[in-house]
Amino acid sequence: MRPSRTKLYGLISLMTFFWSINYVIAKIALRAFPPMLIGPLRAAVAALLLAPVYFWSRMRSESSDRWDWRELTTLSVLGVFGITLNQVFFVLGMNRTSVAHAALVIATTPLQVMALAAMRGQERITVPKAMGMLTAVGGIAILNLGRTAQNATFLGDFFVFLAAFSFSLYTVFGKEVTRRHDSLTVNSLGYFAGAVAGAPLLVQQSYDFDFAGVPASGWWALAYMAVLSSVVCYMIFYYGLKHLPATRVAAFSYVQPVIAAAAGLAVLREPITLPVGLGGLLVLSGVWLTGRG
């Protein structure tokens, strides 16, 4: 049974809010954990939380999903890109750039999704969409050429871009898997594969790290990133992806910079500079034009 439009957009709006606040939460987590530890630790915690839910759901299900090796291989690779690499790149980027910069770079995700979907034959690039892409690229250029934001670097923005790109791969190729399997199954197996891929890095980064010295704020931040930003948001994302075009689901990310920048200003006192405002306007206009085209 197809869910109502109100339910779909309500859930995706909630997902967008949780992901928007996640930029500030990541900054708080970085005060307590090394950057390279947060990504694999977050994936491992999320996988552990999903495991009992997934197996309980399988036991209750009257008809279990059947996987072929091609799907399992695809989802495992997607788990490495869309979960392990996405979260490692994201945290590395957040350690080197500002909340506003990161949110605006992530806002280009629909453009990357569109380009990849076109390569897979899922979308068609029109002239308005191409103009939107160029407008957004111009916004990113202004964002970096007029760098006055607090703690923002080109390398940090580049890492965040790689995080967005890896998630775009997860979105487009995952769309093909969700045609046969529910969001819990896709996310659970994706996180299991991502956690396994990130295990060596987790072990290496955990060696000699003083977990007992992590303050409560660090653990709460990690819990938010693992439970809300990972498990809950990815579940909503793939639920929406099953019923809506990939570009329409990803288009909600253009709201993130507004919420994230406001949260960064309120919580972290990160200023919203003129280059951020102008670059952000171009990025969001470009994403909007792409969605309209």
Secondary structure, DSSP 8 states (H G I E B T S, - for coil): ----HHHHHHHHHHHHHHHHHHHHHHHHHHTTS-HHHHHHHHHHHHHHHHHHHHHHHHHH-SS-----HHHHHHHHHHHIIIIIIHHHHHHHHHTTS-HHHHHHHHTTHHHHHHHHHHHTTS----HHHHHHHHHHHHHHHHHHHT--STT--HHHHHHHHHHHHHHHHHHHHHHHHTTTS-HHHHHHHHHHHHHHHHHHHHHHHHTT--GGG--HHHHHHHHIIIIIIIIIHHHHHHHHHHHS-HHHHHGGGGGHHHHHHHHHHHHH-----HHHHHHHHHHHHHHHHHHH-
